[in-house]
Amino acid sequence: MKYINFVVAIIFAFIYYSVKIPPTEKFNLWLCTFAIPVVFAINIVLFLLYAVLRRVSAIFYLLPLVFNLQFVTETYGIKRLYRSETTCSEDTAAAFSLLSYNVGGLKKPEHANMHIFGARDDKDSVTFKMRRWILENDYDVQCYQEFFDHTRNPYFKTIEAIKKKGYYYFFSKDAGPNGDAVGLLTVSRFPIVNKGNVLVSDNGFNRVIYTDLKIGPDTVRVINVHLESMRMKKHNPLYTDNPDAQKQRVKVILHKLKDGVFERSKQVEEVLAVIDTSSYPVICAGDFNELPYSYTYHSLRKKLKNAFEEKGRGFGFSYNGNTLQFLRIDNQFYSPGVDVVDFTTRQDVPYSDHFPLAGKYNLCKDRDE
């Protein structure tokens, strides 16, 4: 039995290590990453069981846990309970708040009638409530994904309304023929001294934009990210009485998941390039469409800290879809030179199929130039 437990512990350790392995066509190791939460829970139970029984096998199960404790903080925000010190000098002139929000709900099919020229102003619709919330929030920096604007529709000239508030902005968009556009929008109280756009997909929908913001005497690069979709539909595709149809649907789901994983593993390299070329501290925020137990997430985690892990609360689920509401796929990462003061998943803002993320940051005055 001891040898069986040893082998099982080795398998657990390999599954944990799979987050460091780039997805390849030859092996389907990417599937292991989806099993990590369940495997980690089983690992804990087996360790406690053999510890109570005072068996040597408890050590086998303890070691994989000790070397992979990051999965705990990636899952549940607990560091804020004991991490109170700041890593840089506090200075109110260098303090700012940052919002990241996938507002895909602005273009949900049931609200499509609101997107056409001449749509009426229905104050009680989810679409208009979301738009009103966007215009009324007072975050210093705002990163939106799937942002909709319509230059010919008086009720959706949102960019124009933002300009009237005195904000600086950068809108990288996929424009339609009638004045409508969807894309990434970064809004800032602070001047934009440089900006850039990286298309990370042939679909023109997924992209990365960056803006270098002048905050007092300092500059910070804010990277707004929207990576490949997880490709999951709202309905449960497994609901069928036909076994053959069920098998076929499982194959379709796995194929879509695989395509998404492969695309994001390539796209994250583009994000890392934007980070590496920055002369300034970096905040990287947006919709990554990836779980914390993934190659994409851990590729970023090698270089940057995650605001949820450092100052988040609870599970921080950010997906607000009709199914799979236990996903944290939106994130804010930050580099040395920046310190997170507070972080919240705004689950009180229900308008989109994602919840907004709100962080408070300080720029370090004592960083190396």
N, C-alpha and C positions, 0 to 999 in steps of 0.2 A: 504493500500500500504506500510505503514511503516513496518508492521510486515512481509510482503513478502520480503522486502529489508533486514530485519534483518536475516531472514532464509537464504537468498541467501548469505549474508556475512558470516554466520556460515559455509555454505557449502564450500565457497572459503577458509576459514581458515582451514577446515578439509583437503581439497585437498593439501594445502601447507604443512600441518603436515604429509602427507603421506610419505614424503621423510625420515622420522624418523622411519617408521614402517617396520620391516623385512618382506619380501614377504612370504606369507603362502599359502598353498593349499586351505584353507577354504574360504578365501576372495581374490578377485582379485583387491586389493587396489593398486597394482603396476601399474595398468592402469592409475590411477589418476596422477602419476608423468609425464606421457607423455602429459597430458593436461595442465600442469602448465604454460607454456609460453602464451598460448591462454587465460587461465583463468586470469592470471596476467594482461594481456593487457585489457581484459574486465573490470576487477576490477578498473583499472586506469580510464577508460572512464566513468564508473558509478560514481566514486568518483568525477571527474571533473564536470559531468553533475549535480549532486545534490548539489555540492558546488556552482556552478553558480546560481542554483535555490534557494540556501540558505535553503535547507531542512535538517532536522535532520538526514536523511538517509545517508548524506555525511559522518557522523562520523562512521556509521556502516561499510562503505567501506574503510574508512581511516585506521582503526585499523589493519585489516589484512595486509595492505600494510606496515605500520610502523614496524610491527613485522617480516616482511619477506623481508626486503630490500636487503638481501643477494642475492636474485634472480636477482637483477639488475646487481650487480658486477659479478655474475656467468655468465651472458649473454653477457655483454659488458664491455670491459676494460676501466674504467674511473678513477680508483684510482690513476693511475700514474700521473694524472693531478694535484692532490693535495697532494699526498704522496711522498715527496722528502727526508724526513729524513731517516737516517739509524738507525737500531735498535741495531747495534753493532759497535765497533771500526773498522774503515777501516784499512786494512793492505795489501799492494800489495802482500806480501808473502803468504797471505791466500786467495787471489782472484783467481777464476777459472771460466771457461766457461763450460757449459754442453749441449750436444745435445742429444735429444731423437728422434728416427725415426723408424717407421715401414716401412721396405724396401721390403714389400711383392711383389712389382713390379718386383723384381729380378727373381721371378718365375711365372710370368703371363703366361698363356697358349701360347700366341702368341710368347713368348720368350723361349719356352721350348727347341727349337732346340739349344739354346745357352748353355743349362745345361748338355748336353751329352758330353762324352769324345770325343775330337777331333773337337769340335765346332770352327768355324773360328772367328777371331777377327773382328767383324763388328763395326767399330768405331762410326758409326752413329746410331746404335740401342739405344733404350731407356735403355736397360739393361746395355750396356757398358758405357753410359753416367752416369748412376747412380753409377756404380762401380767406375768410374773415380772420380766422385764427392766425394764419400766416402773416397777414398784414398787421395784426395787433400785437404779436409777440415782440419782446424787446431784447432778444439775444444779440450780443455784439457781432457774432459771426454765425451765419446760417448756411448749411450745406443741404441742398435739396436734390433728390434723385427723382426721375420721372416727372419733372416739373412741366406743367402745361401752361402755355401762354397763347393768346390769340389777339393779334393786333387789330383785327376787324370786328371783334366782338366787344362791345363796351363793358360787359360784365367779366371779361377775362383778360383785360389789359393789365395783368398783374405786375409785369415788369415796369410799366409806366407808373403804377401806383407806388411801387418800391422806390423808384427814382424820385418821386415827389417827396418821399420821407427823408431824402438826403443821403441815402445809402449808396455806397459803391457796389458794383456787381459785375459778375462775369457769367454769361449764359452761353453754354456750348450746346447746340441744339440740332435736331433733325427736323428741318423745316418742311411744312406741307405747302401745297400750292395756293391755299386760300388765307394765308396769314397765320395759320396755326403752327405750333412748334412744340416739341417735347424734348427734354434734355436734362443736363445737369446745370444747376444754378448755385453759385456761391454769392452770398450777400454779406457785406461788411460795413461796419461803422468806420473802419480804418482804411486809409488809402491803399489801393492796390498798385504796387510798384513794378510788378511783373506777373505774367500769367501765361499759361500754356494748356494745350489740349492734346490728349493721346487717345486715339481710337483703338480700343483693345479687341474689337470684334468686327467682322465683316457686316454685321447686321445694322451698324450705325446707331444702335440703341445703347449698347454697353460702352462706356468710355470712362476716362479718368481726366480730371482737370485739376490744375493747381493754380493757386494765387499766392504771391508773396505779399504779406500785409505789413505795413509800417505801423507798429504799435509803440508810440513814444519814440525813444531813440533806437529801439530794437526792431527786428524784422522776424517774422515767423512764416513758414510755408504751410499753407493749409491745402491738403489734397482731398478732393471730393471724388468718391469712388462708387461706381455701380458695375459690379461684375456679373457674369453670366447667371441667368436664372437657375434655380434648382429644378425647374421644369415639372413641378408637381401641380396637378389640377386641383380645383376646389373639391370636386366630388371624390369619393373613395372608389378607385378603379377596380378594386377587388370584389365589389358587390355583384356577384353573378352566380346563378345556379348551374351554369355550364362549366364543368371542370376543365374542358379544353380551352374555353374562352378565358377562364381564370389563369391558366398557365400562360397563355399568349399575352395577357395583360401584365402579368408579372415580368415577362421578358421585355415588354415595352417600357415598363417603369425602370427596370435595371439599365436598359439601354440609354434612356434619357438621363438617369442619374450619372451614368458613366460619362456621357458626353459633357454634362455640366462640370463634373469633377475635372476632366481633362482640360476643358476650356479655361476654367478658373486657375488651374495650375500654371497655364501659360500666361494668363492675364496678370497674375500676381508678379511675374517677373517684370512686366512693364511698370507696375506700381513701385517695385523695389528700385528700378532704375531712376524713377522720379525722386525717390527718397535719397538715393546715393548721390545724385547730381546737385542736391540742395546745399547751399552755403549756410543755411540757417536751420534752426530747430524746426521740427516737423510735427504737424498733427495730421493724421490720415483717418478720415471719417467717411462713413457711408454705408451702403448696402452691399455687403460682400457675398451674400447668398451662400454662406458656408458656415458649418458648425465649428465650434471651438476645437473639436477633435479631428482636425483635418490638416493636410499638408499645406494648404493655402494659409490657414490661420497661423500655423506654427512657423511658416516662412517669414511672416511679418513679425511674429512674436520674438524671433531671434534678434531683430534689430530694434524693436520698439516695445514699450510697455502698453498694456491694455487698460483703459480707464475703468472699465467695469471690474476687472480683476483687482484693481487697486482701491477703488472707492465705491463700487457698486453695492446694491442691496438685493438680497434674495436671489432668485434665479435669473431675473432680468430678461425674461422672454420678450423678444422684440417683434415677433411675427404675430399679426392680428387677423389671419385668414380664417376661413370657415372651418378648416381642418388643420391639424398639426400645429396647434397654438402653443406648443412647448419648445419652440425653436428660438435660439438667440443667433440671428444671422446678420444683424447690424452692429457696427462697432465703431469705437473711437480709439485709435492708437496714438501714442505720442513718444517723442524721442528725448534723449538727454538734452537739457537746456529748457525743458518745459516740465512743470510739475502740476499734477491734477489735485485740485482742492476738494471737488465734489463731483459726483456723477449720479444721474438718475435716468431710469427708463420711464418715460412719461406715459404710463398706461392709463392715465386719466384723459388722454387725447385720442379718441377712438375713431377718427374720421377716415383713416387709410387702412390698408391691410398691413401696415407696419406702424409701430409706435415710435414717436420721436425719442432721440437720445439727447440729453442735456448735460454738458460738462462745464465745470468752472476750472480755469487754469491760471497759473502764474508763469510768466517768462522769467527765467533765472538771470539775475543781474551779474552773478559771479561766475558765469560760464566762461570757458576758454573761447577766445575769439579766433 
